[in-house]
Amino acid sequence: MAIVTQFSLLLENRPGALAEMCSALGAKAVNIEAIMTADVRGWGTVRLVVNGSDMDATRKVLNSMGIRFSEEQVLAVHLSDRPGALGRITRKLAEHDINIDYIYGSIEKGSPKALLVAAVSDLKKAAQLVK
């Protein structure tokens, strides 16, 4: 288990907003290790964890884009890909009266690659585009 810094920010919920931010971070070689977004009345709440060596570059990119953000520490846990692994760790936290406000992350079973799950406005078109 490790404590890491997470960036939290709001992006306008419009086509391209997330792409612009992710592309700008990528152009500065920032490695996004985890990301979560949720819609809140026309704005996308974005939480992201970047490689520890990319913190300053992330701040600079977000500031240069005029994106307001906050930073907070969160728990990062590497779990084995086995049934019950998440249950065991969350039960352990519960038994110690630790509440989980939110949790995100996924990996495609049998693959070393992360799985990205996205809600989109045109599912059929998006599915064709990413084939």
N, CA, C and O of each residue as an XYZ file, in Angstrom:
524
protein
N       0.847     -1.189      0.000
C       0.000      0.000      0.000
C       0.883      1.239      0.000
O       1.970      1.251      0.579
N       0.395      2.273     -0.659
C       1.164      3.510     -0.746
C       0.225      4.700     -0.697
O      -0.940      4.609     -1.085
N       0.730      5.772     -0.234
C      -0.011      7.032     -0.276
C       0.533      7.812     -1.458
O       1.740      8.020     -1.580
N      -0.375      8.242     -2.328
C       0.005      8.993     -3.523
C      -0.799     10.280     -3.579
O      -1.797     10.433     -2.875
N      -0.360     11.196     -4.416
C      -1.077     12.450     -4.616
C      -1.979     12.322     -5.832
O      -1.568     11.833     -6.884
N      -3.208     12.767     -5.665
C      -4.204     12.757     -6.734
C      -4.563     14.193     -7.085
O      -4.723     15.030     -6.196
N      -4.689     14.480     -8.364
C      -5.172     15.777     -8.823
C      -6.676     15.670     -9.026
O      -7.152     14.690     -9.599
N      -7.422     16.650     -8.573
C      -8.862     16.724     -8.807
C      -9.153     18.046     -9.497
O      -8.657     19.096     -9.088
N      -9.972     17.984    -10.559
C     -10.254     19.190    -11.329
C     -11.601     19.071    -12.017
O     -12.199     17.996    -12.062
N     -12.063     20.171    -12.544
C     -13.297     20.207    -13.318
C     -12.973     20.575    -14.752
O     -12.212     21.507    -15.015
N     -13.559     19.835    -15.669
C     -13.463     20.165    -17.084
C     -14.866     20.340    -17.625
O     -15.788     19.636    -17.213
N     -15.030     21.275    -18.545
C     -16.317     21.419    -19.214
C     -16.637     20.102    -19.915
O     -15.782     19.520    -20.582
N     -17.882     19.636    -19.756
C     -18.290     18.380    -20.367
C     -18.687     18.651    -21.815
O     -19.854     18.896    -22.122
N     -17.673     18.602    -22.710
C     -17.883     18.837    -24.136
C     -16.895     17.981    -24.905
O     -15.844     17.618    -24.377
N     -17.222     17.656    -26.145
C     -16.303     16.852    -26.944
C     -14.924     17.501    -27.031
O     -14.804     18.677    -27.374
N     -13.914     16.748    -26.728
C     -12.544     17.228    -26.859
C     -11.898     17.770    -25.604
O     -10.674     17.893    -25.560
N     -12.667     18.100    -24.582
C     -12.074     18.702    -23.382
C     -11.083     17.755    -22.712
O      -9.972     18.156    -22.367
N     -11.482     16.512    -22.531
C     -10.585     15.543    -21.905
C      -9.402     15.228    -22.829
O      -8.272     15.068    -22.368
N      -9.670     15.144    -24.121
C      -8.600     14.878    -25.089
C      -7.551     15.985    -25.060
O      -6.354     15.705    -25.124
N      -7.989     17.235    -24.965
C      -7.053     18.358    -24.923
C      -6.148     18.266    -23.704
O      -4.934     18.439    -23.807
N      -6.743     17.992    -22.555
C      -5.952     17.916    -21.332
C      -4.986     16.729    -21.387
O      -3.801     16.880    -21.089
N      -5.487     15.555    -21.767
C      -4.640     14.356    -21.825
C      -3.528     14.514    -22.860
O      -2.399     14.080    -22.632
N      -3.844     15.130    -23.987
C      -2.829     15.360    -25.020
C      -1.760     16.326    -24.543
O      -0.575     16.120    -24.803
N      -2.166     17.378    -23.848
C      -1.207     18.344    -23.315
C      -0.292     17.672    -22.283
O       0.911     17.929    -22.256
N      -0.857     16.827    -21.450
C      -0.036     16.097    -20.474
C       0.910     15.141    -21.205
O       2.086     15.039    -20.857
N       0.398     14.448    -22.208
C       1.225     13.527    -22.978
C       2.369     14.226    -23.687
O       3.469     13.682    -23.788
N       2.111     15.436    -24.180
C       3.156     16.198    -24.871
C       4.313     16.542    -23.937
O       5.431     16.788    -24.389
N       4.043     16.559    -22.648
C       5.086     16.826    -21.651
C       5.566     15.527    -21.001
O       6.236     15.548    -19.968
N       5.215     14.400    -21.618
C       5.635     13.063    -21.172
C       5.108     12.699    -19.786
O       5.734     11.926    -19.061
N       3.958     13.257    -19.425
C       3.323     12.903    -18.153
C       2.624     11.564    -18.328
O       1.821     11.387    -19.244
N       2.934     10.631    -17.449
C       2.309      9.312    -17.483
C       1.134      9.278    -16.506
O       1.325      9.358    -15.293
N      -0.081      9.159    -17.042
C      -1.274      9.042    -16.206
C      -1.386      7.594    -15.761
O      -1.517      6.697    -16.595
N      -1.338      7.358    -14.469
C      -1.403      6.000    -13.935
C      -2.829      5.571    -13.623
O      -3.139      4.380    -13.658
N      -3.696      6.524    -13.320
C      -5.099      6.219    -13.040
C      -5.927      7.468    -13.316
O      -5.475      8.589    -13.083
N      -7.146      7.261    -13.815
C      -8.035      8.389    -14.109
C      -9.469      7.969    -13.882
O      -9.836      6.821    -14.129
N     -10.277      8.899    -13.414
C     -11.693      8.675    -13.194
C     -12.418      9.972    -13.525
O     -11.982     11.047    -13.115
N     -13.513      9.881    -14.256
C     -14.320     11.067    -14.532
C     -15.775     10.781    -14.215
O     -16.230      9.640    -14.296
N     -16.489     11.817    -13.856
C     -17.928     11.722    -13.609
C     -18.563     13.044    -14.007
O     -17.977     14.105    -13.792
N     -19.760     12.990    -14.586
C     -20.467     14.194    -15.004
C     -21.220     14.800    -13.828
O     -21.908     14.103    -13.083
N     -21.076     16.099    -13.679
C     -21.813     16.835    -12.659
C     -22.353     18.103    -13.310
O     -21.660     19.119    -13.377
N     -23.601     18.038    -13.791
C     -24.283     19.201    -14.378
C     -23.452     19.943    -15.416
O     -23.213     21.144    -15.290
N     -23.016     19.221    -16.437
C     -22.303     19.873    -17.522
C     -20.812     20.018    -17.323
O     -20.115     20.535    -18.196
N     -20.324     19.577    -16.207
C     -18.895     19.612    -15.945
C     -18.426     18.206    -15.637
O     -19.163     17.415    -15.048
N     -17.222     17.898    -16.026
C     -16.648     16.591    -15.717
C     -15.700     16.724    -14.553
O     -14.713     17.457    -14.615
N     -16.007     16.010    -13.492
C     -15.085     15.935    -12.371
C     -14.031     14.900    -12.743
O     -14.363     13.751    -13.036
N     -12.793     15.293    -12.732
C     -11.709     14.403    -13.129
C     -10.772     14.217    -11.937
O     -10.346     15.174    -11.290
N     -10.474     12.959    -11.679
C      -9.465     12.631    -10.672
C      -8.374     11.872    -11.400
O      -8.657     10.943    -12.157
N      -7.135     12.261    -11.177
C      -6.071     11.523    -11.824
C      -4.838     11.434    -10.959
O      -4.512     12.337    -10.189
N      -4.162     10.307    -11.118
C      -2.891     10.052    -10.444
C      -1.849      9.911    -11.541
O      -2.029      9.151    -12.493
N      -0.773     10.643    -11.398
C       0.310     10.570    -12.377
C       1.545      9.995    -11.713
O       1.633      9.938    -10.486
N       2.492      9.572    -12.523
C       3.754      9.089    -12.014
C       4.351     10.151    -11.093
O       4.292     11.342    -11.399
N       4.915      9.731     -9.987
C       5.453     10.662     -8.993
C       6.441     11.674     -9.542
O       6.516     12.798     -9.044
N       7.196     11.296    -10.556
C       8.175     12.216    -11.129
C       7.526     13.244    -12.059
O       8.189     14.175    -12.516
N       6.230     13.075    -12.336
C       5.515     13.965    -13.261
C       4.659     15.024    -12.566
O       3.887     15.719    -13.227
N       4.781     15.155    -11.271
C       3.917     16.068    -10.514
C       4.090     17.524    -10.962
O       3.104     18.205    -11.246
N       5.323     17.996    -11.024
C       5.559     19.394    -11.403
C       5.087     19.667    -12.827
O       4.477     20.703    -13.090
N       5.364     18.750    -13.739
C       4.928     18.930    -15.131
C       3.407     18.977    -15.206
O       2.849     19.757    -15.978
N       2.736     18.156    -14.417
C       1.271     18.152    -14.402
C       0.744     19.500    -13.924
O      -0.162     20.067    -14.535
N       1.295     20.003    -12.859
C       0.881     21.312    -12.342
C       1.060     22.395    -13.403
O       0.178     23.229    -13.605
N       2.209     22.375    -14.079
C       2.494     23.391    -15.100
C       1.501     23.302    -16.257
O       1.007     24.324    -16.732
N       1.207     22.087    -16.709
C       0.262     21.916    -17.818
C      -1.119     22.417    -17.415
O      -1.741     23.188    -18.146
N      -1.592     21.985    -16.268
C      -2.930     22.391    -15.828
C      -3.009     23.906    -15.655
O      -3.986     24.533    -16.066
N      -1.990     24.486    -15.051
C      -1.963     25.947    -14.886
C      -1.937     26.658    -16.235
O      -2.633     27.657    -16.420
N      -1.140     26.155    -17.178
C      -1.041     26.810    -18.485
C      -2.358     26.736    -19.254
O      -2.643     27.593    -20.090
N      -3.159     25.707    -18.966
C      -4.459     25.560    -19.627
C      -5.564     26.305    -18.879
O      -6.713     26.317    -19.318
N      -5.218     26.923    -17.754
C      -6.216     27.641    -16.964
C      -7.163     26.714    -16.226
O      -8.280     27.107    -15.888
N      -6.734     25.498    -15.974
C      -7.567     24.518    -15.272
C      -7.246     24.586    -13.785
O      -6.118     24.343    -13.356
N      -8.271     24.923    -13.018
C      -8.093     24.948    -11.566
C      -8.119     23.514    -11.050
O      -8.895     22.685    -11.523
N      -7.267     23.238    -10.080
C      -7.178     21.883     -9.549
C      -6.817     21.920     -8.075
O      -6.346     22.929     -7.550
N      -7.051     20.804     -7.433
C      -6.593     20.628     -6.058
C      -5.806     19.325     -6.010
O      -5.904     18.484     -6.904
N      -5.047     19.183     -4.978
C      -4.276     17.968     -4.780
C      -4.624     17.395     -3.412
O      -4.760     18.126     -2.431
N      -4.764     16.072     -3.367
C      -5.022     15.431     -2.098
C      -4.327     14.078     -2.091
O      -4.051     13.498     -3.141
N      -4.058     13.603     -0.924
C      -3.427     12.296     -0.817
C      -4.502     11.221     -0.777
O      -5.546     11.380     -0.143
N      -4.222     10.123     -1.469
C      -5.127      8.982     -1.531
C      -4.324      7.702     -1.354
O      -3.097      7.698     -1.455
N      -5.028      6.639     -1.093
C      -4.417      5.333     -0.925
C      -4.348      4.620     -2.265
O      -5.349      4.546     -2.976
N      -3.195      4.100     -2.616
C      -3.031      3.307     -3.840
C      -2.669      1.889     -3.414
O      -1.702      1.671     -2.683
N      -3.466      0.930     -3.885
C      -3.269     -0.457     -3.480
C      -3.144     -1.328     -4.729
O      -3.966     -1.225     -5.640
N      -2.155     -2.156     -4.774
C      -2.020     -3.129     -5.859
C      -2.591     -4.443     -5.353
O      -2.101     -5.017     -4.381
N      -3.636     -4.912     -6.028
C      -4.304     -6.150     -5.639
C      -4.049     -7.227     -6.679
O      -3.861     -6.939     -7.861
N      -4.046     -8.460     -6.223
C      -3.945     -9.561     -7.181
C      -5.272     -9.657     -7.923
O      -6.322     -9.302     -7.387
N      -5.215    -10.137     -9.154
C      -6.409    -10.285     -9.985
C      -7.041    -11.639     -9.668
O      -6.942    -12.589    -10.444
N      -7.687    -11.699     -8.517
C      -8.329    -12.934     -8.052
C      -9.670    -12.600     -7.409
O      -9.829    -11.544     -6.797
N     -10.625    -13.500     -7.553
C     -11.921    -13.277     -6.905
C     -11.742    -13.079     -5.394
O     -11.044    -13.843     -4.728
N     -12.382    -12.052     -4.888
C     -12.353    -11.788     -3.455
C     -11.271    -10.851     -2.986
O     -11.285    -10.427     -1.830
N     -10.316    -10.509     -3.862
C      -9.209     -9.646     -3.435
C      -9.711     -8.275     -2.991
O      -9.288     -7.755     -1.959
N     -10.616     -7.694     -3.777
C     -11.157     -6.387     -3.410
C     -12.005     -6.490     -2.150
O     -11.960     -5.611     -1.290
N     -12.763     -7.549     -2.046
C     -13.579     -7.768     -0.848
C     -12.732     -7.862      0.412
O     -13.096     -7.310      1.450
N     -11.607     -8.557      0.324
C     -10.748     -8.709      1.504
C     -10.197     -7.369      1.974
O     -10.211     -7.075      3.169
N      -9.712     -6.558      1.039
C      -9.124     -5.286      1.462
C     -10.182     -4.310      1.952
O      -9.954     -3.593      2.926
N     -11.351     -4.269      1.284
C     -12.400     -3.355      1.740
C     -12.988     -3.816      3.073
O     -13.362     -2.988      3.903
N     -13.071     -5.124      3.281
C     -13.536     -5.647      4.574
C     -12.568     -5.263      5.671
O     -12.973     -4.880      6.769
N     -11.280     -5.368      5.364
C     -10.268     -5.005      6.363
C     -10.409     -3.531      6.761
O     -10.318     -3.188      7.939
N     -10.628     -2.673      5.776
C     -10.830     -1.252      6.081
C     -12.089     -1.050      6.910
O     -12.086     -0.297      7.883
N     -13.174     -1.732      6.516
C     -14.439     -1.604      7.250
C     -14.290     -2.064      8.699
O     -14.811     -1.437      9.622
N     -13.583     -3.148      8.875
C     -13.379     -3.666     10.239
C     -12.607     -2.693     11.110
O     -12.660     -2.758     12.338
N     -11.895     -1.800     10.462
C     -11.160     -0.770     11.195
C     -11.870      0.582     11.115
O     -11.267      1.632     11.334
N     -13.169      0.528     10.796
C     -14.035      1.707     10.747
C     -13.523      2.778      9.781
O     -13.639      3.974     10.044
N     -12.953      2.325      8.655
C     -12.474      3.237      7.621
C     -13.484      3.228      6.482
O     -13.738      2.176      5.895
N     -14.069      4.393      6.156
C     -15.048      4.527      5.086
C     -14.345      4.785      3.760
O     -13.318      5.461      3.706
N     -14.907      4.245      2.711
C     -14.392      4.497      1.370
C     -15.318      5.505      0.706
O     -16.483      5.194      0.458
N     -14.829      6.699      0.413
C     -15.657      7.722     -0.223
C     -15.882      7.413     -1.701
O     -16.984      7.615     -2.210
N     -14.869      6.935     -2.386
C     -14.984      6.504     -3.777
C     -13.789      5.621     -4.090
O     -12.771      5.645     -3.398
N     -13.941      4.848     -5.141
C     -12.854      3.972     -5.568
C     -12.965      3.804     -7.083
O     -14.081      3.755     -7.601
N     -11.865      3.715     -7.800
C     -11.898      3.499     -9.241
C     -10.679      2.709     -9.691
O      -9.672      2.658     -8.985
N     -10.764      2.117    -10.821
C      -9.643      1.400    -11.394
C     -10.080      0.059    -11.937
O     -11.057     -0.523    -11.464
N      -9.365     -0.430    -12.923
C      -9.701     -1.707    -13.526
C      -8.544     -2.198    -14.369
O      -7.698     -1.420    -14.810
N      -8.523     -3.494    -14.583
C      -7.569     -4.095    -15.504
C      -8.292     -5.216    -16.228
O      -9.091     -5.942    -15.636
N      -8.009     -5.346    -17.495
C      -8.649     -6.389    -18.282
C      -8.062     -7.738    -17.886
O      -6.844     -7.915    -17.900
N      -8.912     -8.677    -17.537
C      -8.475     -9.981    -17.066
C      -7.524    -10.638    -18.066
O      -7.811    -10.702    -19.261
N      -6.404    -11.119    -17.568
C      -5.431    -11.807    -18.400
C      -4.546    -10.902    -19.227
O      -3.718    -11.386    -19.998
N      -4.703     -9.616    -19.083
C      -3.938     -8.675    -19.886
C      -3.144     -7.738    -18.988
O      -3.624     -7.360    -17.920
N      -1.945     -7.359    -19.397
C      -1.194     -6.378    -18.619
C      -1.669     -4.948    -18.870
O      -1.170     -4.011    -18.246
N      -2.625     -4.775    -19.776
C      -3.110     -3.445    -20.118
C      -4.326     -3.068    -19.285
O      -5.155     -3.915    -18.953
N      -4.420     -1.802    -18.957
C      -5.577     -1.294    -18.224
C      -6.789     -1.247    -19.138
O      -6.651     -1.095    -20.351
N      -7.945     -1.373    -18.573
C      -9.203     -1.298    -19.315
C      -9.831      0.067    -19.077
O     -10.022      0.470    -17.930
N     -10.147      0.768    -20.130
C     -10.813      2.059    -20.043
C     -12.289      1.860    -20.335
O     -12.648      1.316    -21.379
N     -13.141      2.292    -19.430
C     -14.588      2.198    -19.606
C     -15.112      3.617    -19.726
O     -14.822      4.464    -18.880
N     -15.891      3.884    -20.786
C     -16.360      5.254    -21.022
C     -17.814      5.265    -21.446
O     -18.227      4.428    -22.249
N     -18.592      6.184    -20.930
C     -19.947      6.448    -21.412
C     -19.811      7.493    -22.506
O     -19.157      8.517    -22.310
N     -20.418      7.246    -23.644
C     -20.294      8.164    -24.770
C     -21.665      8.467    -25.349
O     -22.618      7.723    -25.117
N     -21.770      9.554    -26.101
C     -23.066      9.972    -26.637
C     -23.507      9.150    -27.842
O     -24.704      9.044    -28.106
N     -22.571      8.571    -28.572
C     -22.896      7.746    -29.736
C     -22.085      6.460    -29.648
O     -20.985      6.364    -30.193
N     -22.643      5.482    -28.960
C     -21.931      4.249    -28.662
C     -21.535      3.485    -29.922
O     -20.399      3.023    -30.032
N     -22.459      3.349    -30.876
C     -22.164      2.586    -32.091
C     -21.028      3.221    -32.889
O     -20.129      2.526    -33.361
N     -21.075      4.529    -33.033
C     -20.046      5.220    -33.793
C     -18.691      5.105    -33.084
O     -17.667      4.847    -33.717
N     -18.703      5.296    -31.787
C     -17.463      5.209    -31.023
C     -16.865      3.809    -31.128
O     -15.650      3.661    -31.259
N     -17.712      2.787    -31.072
C     -17.230      1.412    -31.155
C     -16.575      1.145    -32.507
O     -15.578      0.428    -32.582
N     -17.122      1.709    -33.560
C     -16.528      1.558    -34.894
C     -15.181      2.279    -34.972
O     -14.244      1.786    -35.599
N     -15.090      3.424    -34.345
C     -13.874      4.232    -34.422
C     -12.699      3.603    -33.698
O     -11.553      3.803    -34.100
N     -12.954      2.849    -32.642
C     -11.851      2.318    -31.845
C     -11.518      0.870    -32.185
O     -10.728      0.242    -31.480
N     -12.106      0.325    -33.256
C     -11.804     -1.066    -33.657
C     -10.349     -1.247    -33.954
O      -9.922     -2.347    -34.304
